Amino acid sequence: MTGHKVGELRSTVLSMLLGALVLAMAIVVLGAMGCSSTNKATKGAVIGGAAGGVLGGVIGNQTGSTARGAIIGAVVGGAAGAIIGHKMDERAKVIEQNVPGATVERVGEGIQVTFPSGLLFGFDSYVVRSSAAANLDALAGSLGEYDDSNLMIVGHTDAIGSSDYNQDLSEHRAEAAASYLNGQGVSRHIATAGLGEREPVASNDTEDGRQQNRRVEVAIYASATLQEEARRQAERR
């Protein structure tokens, strides 16, 4: 076998081993996320300890959720991750109590808040409805109390219409929601993204499915300040 072929074989074997390692770690992470009997704070430690931020981003991409990828990609893991997870447990409860109409989920060491687009915006519009003020005002109030978290807002549409139009609409809706929150006292920068019709959560063949796909997701995860504070607390234990 020539040296060139040996090099190709070595490269192929290394790629296969790396792929297997990533897959094994992903199974650990997803298993921790899916175990309903595991405390969310403990899940944060398991996910971070097993995978770290880079793999978290890979998992988010592979599972088709940019918002979840942002949250999982920011995990710290270990004892510090468990501390952050506990804080997010408490914050998720407050948001769920105070923000009607939203779905609040704990993900890794963060929180995902999902609003149906119809709740925030009119048909084919990215102007925030006046009737949505109570929902976004309540979210802004909760976020204002916890300024040690990073935020990302992701807009989504159904598959009706052109993909380019839907892409633009999703971007404008994410930016409009971020601008509204900033105007209500959330002073830190809010990252935004529009995914158009690329991350459906249901079939676009039915009206019910299309309604589920038209949504705005808010990813809430620890800032560098909160991560460092959690590390210091973990070291003192």
C-alpha positions in Angstrom: 0.0 0.0 0.0 1.4 3.4 -1.0 2.1 6.2 1.5 -0.7 8.2 -0.1 -3.2 5.5 0.4 -2.1 4.9 4.0 -2.6 8.6 4.7 -6.1 8.5 3.2 -7.0 5.4 5.2 -5.7 7.0 8.4 -7.7 10.1 7.8 -10.9 8.0 7.1 -10.4 6.0 10.3 -9.9 9.1 12.4 -13.0 10.7 10.9 -15.0 7.6 11.7 -13.7 7.5 15.3 -14.5 11.2 15.8 -18.0 10.7 14.4 -18.6 7.8 16.7 -17.4 9.8 19.7 -19.7 12.7 18.8 -22.6 10.3 18.4 -22.0 8.6 21.7 -21.7 11.9 23.5 -24.9 13.2 21.8 -26.8 10.1 23.0 -25.7 10.8 26.6 -26.8 14.4 26.3 -30.1 13.7 24.6 -30.8 10.9 27.1 -30.3 13.3 30.0 -32.6 15.8 28.4 -35.3 13.2 27.8 -35.3 11.6 31.3 -38.3 13.1 33.0 -37.3 11.8 36.4 -34.0 13.8 36.4 -34.0 17.2 38.0 -33.4 20.0 35.5 -30.5 21.4 37.5 -28.9 17.9 37.4 -29.5 17.7 33.7 -27.5 20.8 33.2 -24.5 19.3 34.9 -24.8 16.0 32.9 -25.2 17.8 29.6 -22.3 20.2 30.1 -20.0 17.5 31.6 -20.6 15.1 28.8 -20.6 17.4 25.8 -19.5 21.0 26.4 -20.5 24.0 24.4 -19.2 22.9 21.0 -21.1 19.6 21.0 -24.2 21.5 22.3 -24.2 23.6 19.1 -23.8 20.5 17.0 -26.8 18.9 18.8 -28.9 22.0 18.3 -28.2 22.0 14.6 -28.8 18.3 14.2 -32.1 18.4 16.0 -33.3 21.3 13.9 -33.6 23.9 16.6 -31.4 27.0 16.5 -32.8 28.3 19.8 -32.0 25.0 21.6 -28.6 24.9 20.0 -27.8 28.4 21.4 -28.8 27.3 24.9 -27.0 23.9 24.9 -24.0 25.4 23.2 -23.6 27.7 26.2 -23.5 25.0 28.9 -20.9 25.1 31.6 -21.4 21.7 33.1 -20.3 20.2 36.4 -21.1 21.8 39.7 -21.2 25.3 38.1 -23.7 24.0 35.6 -25.9 22.6 38.3 -25.9 26.0 40.1 -27.0 27.7 36.9 -29.6 25.0 36.3 -31.1 25.6 39.7 -31.3 29.3 39.0 -33.0 28.7 35.7 -35.5 26.3 37.3 -36.7 29.2 39.5 -36.7 31.7 36.7 -38.7 29.4 34.4 -41.4 29.1 37.1 -41.7 32.8 37.4 -41.9 33.3 33.6 -44.5 30.5 33.3 -46.6 32.2 35.9 -46.3 35.7 34.6 -46.4 35.2 30.8 -49.8 33.9 29.5 -50.0 32.3 26.1 -46.3 31.2 26.0 -44.8 27.8 26.3 -41.9 27.7 28.8 -39.4 24.9 28.6 -36.2 24.2 30.5 -33.4 23.2 28.2 -30.0 22.3 29.4 -28.8 25.2 31.6 -31.3 27.6 30.0 -34.9 28.4 29.1 -36.8 28.4 25.9 -40.0 30.5 25.7 -42.2 30.0 22.6 -44.9 32.4 21.4 -47.3 31.5 18.6 -46.7 34.1 15.9 -50.5 34.7 15.8 -50.3 35.8 19.4 -47.7 38.5 18.7 -48.3 39.5 15.1 -51.2 39.9 12.6 -51.3 37.9 9.4 -48.4 38.7 7.1 -47.2 41.4 9.5 -44.2 42.0 11.7 -45.8 44.8 13.7 -46.3 43.7 17.3 -50.1 43.5 18.1 -51.3 45.9 20.8 -53.0 42.9 22.3 -49.6 41.2 22.7 -48.3 43.9 25.0 -49.3 42.1 28.2 -47.3 39.0 27.1 -44.2 40.8 26.1 -44.4 43.3 29.0 -44.5 40.4 31.4 -41.6 38.7 29.8 -39.6 42.0 29.8 -40.3 42.4 33.5 -39.0 38.9 34.2 -35.9 39.4 32.0 -35.2 42.8 33.6 -34.9 41.1 37.0 -32.3 38.7 35.7 -29.8 40.8 33.7 -27.1 38.1 34.0 -28.6 36.1 31.1 -28.0 36.2 27.4 -31.0 36.3 25.0 -31.6 35.2 21.4 -34.9 35.5 19.6 -35.6 33.3 16.6 -38.5 33.8 14.2 -40.2 31.0 12.2 -42.9 30.8 9.5 -44.9 28.1 7.8 -44.2 27.0 4.2 -46.9 29.0 2.5 -45.5 31.5 0.1 -42.0 31.8 -1.2 -39.0 30.7 0.9 -37.3 34.1 0.4 -40.4 36.0 1.6 -40.8 33.8 4.6 -37.2 34.2 5.5 -37.5 38.0 5.4 -40.7 37.9 7.5 -39.2 35.6 10.1 -36.2 37.9 10.4 -38.4 41.0 10.8 -40.5 39.4 13.4 -37.5 38.4 15.5 -36.1 41.9 15.2 -39.5 43.4 16.1 -39.9 41.3 19.2 -36.3 42.2 20.3 -36.9 45.9 19.7 -40.1 45.7 21.8 -38.3 44.1 24.7 -35.5 46.6 24.5 -38.1 49.4 24.6 -39.6 47.8 27.8 -36.4 48.0 29.7 -34.4 45.0 28.6 -31.3 47.0 28.1 -28.8 44.3 27.0 -28.2 43.3 23.4 -30.6 40.7 22.1 -29.3 38.4 19.3 -31.9 37.7 16.6 -32.3 35.2 13.8 -34.9 34.3 11.2 -35.2 30.7 10.0 -38.2 31.1 7.7 -39.7 27.7 7.0 -36.5 25.8 7.7 -37.2 24.5 11.2 -40.8 23.2 11.2 -42.1 21.5 14.4 -45.1 20.0 12.6 -46.4 19.2 9.1 -47.1 22.1 6.8 -49.8 20.0 5.1 -52.5 21.0 7.7 -53.6 24.3 9.1 -52.9 23.1 12.7 -49.4 22.1 11.7 -48.8 25.5 10.0 -50.0 27.3 13.1 -47.5 25.4 15.2 -44.7 26.3 12.8 -45.5 30.0 12.9 -43.8 30.9 16.1 -41.2 33.1 17.9 -38.7 31.5 20.2 -36.8 33.2 23.0 -33.6 31.5 24.1 -32.4 32.5 27.6 -29.0 31.2 28.8 -26.3 32.2 31.2 -24.0 35.2 30.4 -20.3 35.1 31.0 -20.9 36.9 34.3 -23.4 34.3 35.6 -21.1 31.5 34.4 -18.1 33.0 36.3 -20.2 33.6 39.4 -21.4 29.9 39.3 -17.8 28.7 39.0 -16.8 30.7 42.0 -19.7 29.4 44.1 -18.9 25.8 43.0 -15.2 26.3 44.1 -16.3 27.4 47.6 -18.4 24.3 48.2 
